[in-house]
Amino acid sequence: MPAILATIFCCWPLGIPAILAAAKVNEYWNLGDHAGAHEQSSKAKKFTIIAAVSAVVVWIVVGILYFLMFAAMFSAASSTPTTTTY
């Protein structure tokens, strides 16, 4: 479930490998390959965490860029000279 949520809400290029690895866990477990199931589980967890962290970093960077853009707009708007006619 976390891999699917990471794919939908965070970063789909890293969420897709997480889903694929998570899907292999049950297959390996049912075949009796418990070590392989644990390996796929840890791989899915790793991709999910990386997807979530990268999404948070991207949202923070986008927020900072929007703040800087609006600050520059308001700074430029307040520094323009006004003309008065008498």
Beta strands, then each sheet from edge to edge (+ up, - down):
end
